[in-house]
């Protein structure tokens, strides 16, 4: 019998997982097939257990926003079934991004 490592990976439980708890989506302007777009992401907020950020899709030809979504994400402990403190590596990088954006 052949061992399939991908299958073993898929059934293994993950202890901590990012989970979107709040989403807001706005369609600002229509797009057509073939339109070239750019999606930019901006970090808005970092808290002990959550982050909030926005994705904005812009039509490259008109430079107008076509859609915008704001998300609030927490890290969920899947065993305890509750939110947990963000990993230090995530918090450090996120705060550096916010501080860098404030100085631009």
C-alpha positions, -999 to +999 in steps of 0.1 A: +000+000+000+013+034-010+017+062+016+002+096+006+018+123+028-007+149+014-036+130+028-021+127+062-015+164+062-051+172+054-066+152+082-043+166+109-060+192+131-046+227+132-045+242+167-046+280+158-063+294+127-071+329+114-108+335+113-127+365+097-153+376+122-165+408+104-167+415+067-180+445+048-180+446+010-189+475-012-191+474-050-182+510-060-181+508-098-187+481-124-160+463-143-161+446-178-145+414-190-109+422-198-105+452-175-071+452-158-073+457-121-050+461-091-058+449-056-041+467-027-043+457+009-038+482+038-036+473+074-058+495+095-056+483+131-037+457+153-050+447+187-041+420+211-064+394+195-073+409+162-063+428+131-084+449+107-075+455+071-090+466+038-086+452+002-094+477-025-097+468-062-089+496-086-096+497-124-061+504-138-075+523-169-097+548-149-078+546-116-112+544-099-121+520-071-143+492-082-147+473-050-136+475-014-138+450+015-129+455+051-122+425+073-116+420+110-096+388+117-089+370+150-067+339+157-090+311+168-078+283+191-096+254+174-093+231+205-105+257+231-129+272+205-121+308+215-099+336+203-063+338+214-036+364+215-019+370+181+015+353+178+043+377+186+058+374+151+024+385+136+020+414+160+056+426+155+053+426+117+019+442+117+029+470+141+060+477+119+037+479+089+014+504+107+043+525+119+059+525+085+026+536+069+023+564+094+056+579+083+049+578+046 
